[in-house]
């Protein structure tokens, strides 16, 4: 029999919690305090029978029956939810890898890490779990795991687009060569196309807006008609190709634009592609199975080589949800003011919420530990009442199920980008930056998604209240526990604003 955990912090804190829980129960038993609720039960039922009705003849029988029922119920609660029975330690706690296996993500087992050796001293204090709480732990984990497994697997597009956005041409020589290629090849080829005024399809109109255009590379009369204006050492001087052009001591030649872009080993396309992390390329290729690898690489190079990518993200890909077509001057002013306000607010809000999202699972693990440690005392104060037991069981299940809401919020946070900027998005051309170069258009959505990690668990607790389970402010710890991290994250943005001022 094993207890399942879903993260390493919970893996450790589960054992710590039950060790402390056992210690508290032993203190209650050794001191005799655990028996005080029985006296309270006798007194409560006697007073309750005394205040009901006027039939004095049945008072003793009535109170005796009620006391008997309460005592038997208390004994059952103590046996199944109070007395530790099932041994548990790090060798019987199992790390749940089912979700990572389902989504083909390799997560190491605790035995493959330093965890097996780091906390072996805890095994000297062997912990035990009452039968009921062992059952509730397994049931809660089973339902939560099944719910999480129902969420489709997806790629973390938010992290991918941030990596793409952070990618720059670090080599200044290569950056200058991109500028030279634009001047010697792309500019003249585009000018020739405008002079010829051809009829272009929608895909071709999008294709000719970057230096690696398939139209310019493959159609005769464009890149095959132009060459580098300066000698390039990677292409030796060719008497036939470079006839009439000056020879230089280095022996460099004047490649055609097609050679300059496509040649293997030293072509501009391949050297630009080397600026992108191989791991990022593999993840992008896995996600973009709807398009060829070459097309995906061209999309990345297009984003990397764009002039705006080297300075600041600009542009438009996806129109916003609000506004109106042909808006008036007040509409335009209002939109501009709102965008400015969101931009300034995002400097403090986004870093703060990013820290909160990372801290929430940690806080949740500590809340689970606190609940486990509190169980003996809460049952004692509740006089081992079945209603108290059911309430505690509901709270435990609710805490475990919060994991599902975190997973759902994370999945939505990532896949909403796929819906807006993926293959089936409302625009026709794949954009590897996935809207990051159109920050104003999806900034409001980012504000909303950032709060889902707190709003969804809060709604879950409210939904349980509809069913009669009163949990009060059981999840307030999620907010209180992350307030410090949120404030620290926000201060980074505020410091940036001060520096800018």
N, C-alpha and C positions, 0 to 999 in steps of 0.2 A: 504494500500500500504506500502510495506516494502523494506528497503535496506538490501541486504544479505552481510554478511562478513564471512570470512573463518578462522579468528583467532582473539584472544582477543585483540591484539594490534591494528589491523585494526578496530575492533569493536569500540574502543575508539577514535582512530585518525580520523575516518570518521566523527564523530560528531564534533570534534575540527576543522577539516578542513572546514566544511560548516559554522560553526559559524564565523570563520575568513573571509571566502569568502563573507558572507553576510555583514560583517562589512566593507570590502573594497568596495563592491558595493554601500552601503549606502553613503560612503564618496564620491564616484564618482558622485552619483546622487545629493547629497546635495551641492556639489561644482560646479556642472554644467559641470564638465570635461567630463562626459559621452557623451555630445553633440558635443565635438570637432571633432570626426571622421566625422560628417556630413559636416562640413566646409572643411575638408580634401578631402572628396568625391567630393564636388563641384569643388574644385581647381584641383584635379587630372583629372577629366573627361573633364574639360574645357581645360586644357593644352594638354591632349591627343587628343581632337578633333582639337585643333589649329595646332598640328604638323602633321595632316593627310591630304593629298590631297591638291588640289588647288581650289576646288569649294567653294568659300566664301559664296555662297547663302545658303548652307545647314549646315554650321557650328553650328549655334545656335540651329537648330532643332536636329542635331545629338548629341550635348552635352547635351541638355535638356532630350532627351530620355535616354541617358546613365546615367545621374544623377538620373533620376526617377527610373530606374531599380535598381541602386546601393542603393538608399535610401530605397526602398521597401524591398530589401534583408536585409539591415541593420536593419530595423524595425522588420522583422521576426526573425532575430538572437537575437535581444534584447528581444523580447517577449518570445521566447522559450528557449534561452540559457543564457540570462542575468538576467532577473527579477526572483528573488526567488519566488516560488509559492507553492510548496508542503511542508508542515511541516515535520520536521524530528527531532527526539531526541532519547534518549536511549530507550524509550518505543516503538518506531517504527522501530529501527534497529534490525534486526533479525540475530542471529548467525546461520550459515548454518551447520547443523549436518548431512546432507544427506549422505555424504561420510563415516562418522564414523558409521552411522547406517547400511549402505550397507556392510561394512566390519566388522560388529559386534564388534566395539570398542566403549565403553561407554565414551562419552565426556559430562561433565555437562553443562547444560544450564546456561547462564549468571545469570538468576534469582536464580539459585541454588548456586551461589557463592557470594562473597562480592562485585561484580561489580555493582549490582543494588543500593547499598547504598554508594559506594565509590565515585561515580561521579554524584550524583544527583544534585549537585550545578550547573552543566552545563545546566540543564533543565531551569534555570532561564533565560538563553539566548537562547530562542527557535530559532533553525536554520530552514531555508527553502532551498529547492533545486529547481532550474529551471526544467521545464518539460523535456527538451531535455537531460540534464545530468542525471536526474532520469531514463529516458528511457535507456540511454547508460549504466548506472551502472547495471540496471537489465539485459540488453542484454548481456553485457560482462560477468557478473556472470553466466548467464544461459549457454552460450557457453562454458565457462571455466569449469563449473560444469559438463556439459555433457561430455566434453573431459576427465576430471579426472575420471568420472564414467566409462569410456570405458577402463581405466587401470585395469587389473584384480587385485583383492584383493590379498595380499600376506603377509607373516610373515616377520618381520624384522630380517632376519637371521644374519645380521652383528652384531646386538646387542646381539643376542642369543649366537653366537659363542664367542664373547668377554666375556660374562658372564661365559660360560663353560671354557674358557681358564683361567679365573681368579680364578676358583674354585680350592681349594687346600684342602688336609687333614689337618685341623687345629689341631686336637688332636694328639699330639706326640705319645701317647700310641697306638692309632689306626694305625698310620703310621708304628710303630714298629711291630704291629701285622700283617700288610700286608707283611712286610719283612719276618716275621717268617713263614707266610703261603707260601710265595714263596719258602723259603728254605725247609720246611718240606713236602710240598705237590706238588707245581707246578714243582719244579726242578726234584724230583724223577719221577713224572708221565711223564714228557716230556722225561726224559732219557730213561724210559722204552719204550716209543713209538718209539724213534729212534732205540733202540735195536731190536724191533720187525719188524721195517720197513714195516708198513702197507701201503696199497694203499689208498690214501686220495683224496677226491674230492676237487675242488677249494674252496668250502665253508668251508670244514673241515680244509684245510691248513690255512685259515685265522682264523678259530675258535681256533686252538690250540696255538695261539701266545699270549694268555693272561691267567691270573690266574683263571678266571671264566669260562673257556672253557666248553661248553656243552658236548663235547666228554669226557673230564676228569671227569666231574661230573656224567654223566649218563651211561657211558660204564663201565661194571665190569672190574676190574683189574687195575684201576687207583686210583682215589681219595678214593674209598672204601677200598683200600688196604693200605693206609697210614694214619697216625694220627699225632697230634701235639706232638712234642718232649718235651714240657713243659706243666705242668698242667694249665688248664684254669678255673677260678672261675665260669664262666657262665655255665659250664657243670659239674655237680656234679660227684664225683667218682662213677664209675659203676663197681661192682665186676666182672661182666661177660666180659664187654668190656675192662676193664683196668686191668684184672688179670695179676699179675706179675710185675706191674708198681708201683713205689713208691707212697705212700699216703702222702699228705701234710696237715698241720694243717688247712688250709683254706678250705679243702674239695674239691678242684678243681680236675677235671678229665682230661682225655686225649681224646678229641673227634676225631672221624675220620674226614678226610678232607671233606667228604660230609656233615657231621653235622656242621663242623666248618664254611662251606661256606653257607649252605642253611637253617639252622634252623631259624624259625621265632622268632622275638623278640631280639635275640642276635647273629644271624648269621652274618658273616663278610660282606656278600653281602648287607644285609639290613642296617647295620651300615654305610657302605660306601655310600649307596643311601641317607642316612639322611644328608650327607655333601652337597648335592645339594639342592638349594632353591626350595620349593614346587611350587612356581610360575613358575620357569624355567621348572620344570618337566611338568607342565600342558601345557605350551606353546609348548614344544617339542612334547608332545603327540598329541596336535592338529595338528601340522605340519606333523608329521610322521604317518599320518593315513594309509599310505601304509604298515606299519609294526605293529606288536603287541606291546602293552605297555611293556611287559616283555623284548622283544628284544631291544626296545628303551632304557629301563633302563639299560640293560646290556651294551649297547654301551656307555652310559654316565659313568657307573662304569669303563668300560675298559679304557676310556680316563682319568678318575680321578686317577685310581690306577697305570697307567703306570709310570715307574720310571722317564722317561723324562718329564712327566707332573709336577712332583714335583720339577724339577730343571730348565729345559729350553725346549722350544718347538723345536723338531727336527723331521725329518722323511720326507717321500715323499708319496703323495697321487695322485697328478695329475701332469703329465709331462708338461713342459713349451711349449710355442708356437714356440719357435725358436730353434736355434742350428741344429745339424745334427747327424745322427746315426754314431757312431764310429768316432767322431770328432778327429782331429789331436791335437797335443800338443798346437799350437797357439790358436785353438778354445777353448780348456780347460782354458788356461790362460786368454783369453779374457772374457769368461763367468765368471770366478772367479773375475776378476777385475770389471766387470759390476755389479755383485752381491754385491761386497763390496761397490761400489759407490752408488748403490741403498739403501743399508742398512744405510750408513752414511747419505745420503740425506733424507731418510725416517724419521730420528729422528727429523728433523726440518720441513719437508714438511707435514707429516701426521697430527701432532698436529695443524699446521697452517690451513690446509684445513678443519679439523674437526671444528675448531672455525668458519671458513668462512661459512660452511654449516649451522651452527646454527644461524649465524648473518644475512644471506641473506634474509630470510623472514621478519625480523625486518626492514632492510634497505628498502625493497620493500614497506612495509606499510608506511614508512616515505616519499618515493617517490610519492606514491599515494596521500598522504596528501599535498605534495608540489604542485602537479599538480592541485589539486582542488583549493588551495588557489590562484594559478596563473591565473586561468581561466578568471576572469574579466579584469585583466590588459592586458593579451595577446589578448583578443578579442578587447579591446579598441585600442591597438597599431595596431592591424590588421585591423582597421576601419570596424569592424563587417563584414568581408568578409566571404562568404560561404566557400571559399577554406580554410581559416584559421580555421573555425569551423570544417570542415571535417578532417583537419590535427590533431587538438586537440582531436577529437573523436577517430581517429585511434591510437593516442598515449595512450589515456586512455584505449582503448581495449587491446592494446599491453601490457601495464603494468599489467592489470588484468590477461591476458593470460599467463604471466610469471609464475603464480602460477602453471599452468599445467606443465610447463617444470621442475619446482622444484619437483613436485610430480613424474613425469616420471623419473627424474634422481635418486630420492630416491628409487623408485621401482626397477629400473635397478640395482642400487647399492646393493640392498638386494637380489633380485631374481637371479642375475648372479651367486651368490653362490649356489643357489638351482640347477641351470643348471649344475654347475661344480661338486658339491659335494652332490647332492640329490640322490633320488632313481634311477633316469634314467641317472645318471652321467656316464662318460666313465669308471669309475672303478666299481668293482663289490660289494664292501663292504661299508656299511654305515659308515661314519666318522662324529661323532657329532661335531668335531672341525672345520669341513667344510673348510679344507685347511689352517687353521691358523697354524698348525704344519708343513706346507710346505710353509713358508713365501716367500722364494725366487721365487717359481714357479708362484705365483699370485701377487707378489709385483708390477710388471709393470702394471698389470691390475688395481690395486688399485690406482696407480698414475694417470692413465687415467680417472677412474671413479670419482676421487676426483675433477677433473677439469670440469666435465660435468655440474655441477651446474652453472658455468659461461659460458661455451662454448655453451650450448643449447639455453639459452636466447639470447646470441649474434648472433647465427645463425638465430634465429627468427626475430630479427630486420633486419638482412641482407636480409632475405626472403621477408620482407615487402617492402624493397627498390626495389626489383625486380618488385613489383607490382606498383611502383611509389609513395609509401608512404615514404617520406624522414623524418626519425626521428632523423637523425644526431647521436648524442651521448647521446640519452635519457636514456640509461641504463648504461652509464658509472658510474652512482652513485652507482650501485651494487658493482663495483670494488673499487671505491674510498671510499665508506662507510664501506667496510670491510678490508681496508688496515691496519688500526690500529690493529684490532683484529687478522688479519693474522700475522702481525709482532710480536705481543705479544705471540701468540701461538708458533711461530717459535723460539722465544727466549728461551722457555722452553727446546726445543730440543738442542739448541746450548749450553745452560747451562749444560745439561747432558754430551755433548761431552767434554766441558771444565773440568768437574769433572772427567770424565774418563781419560783424558790426565793427 
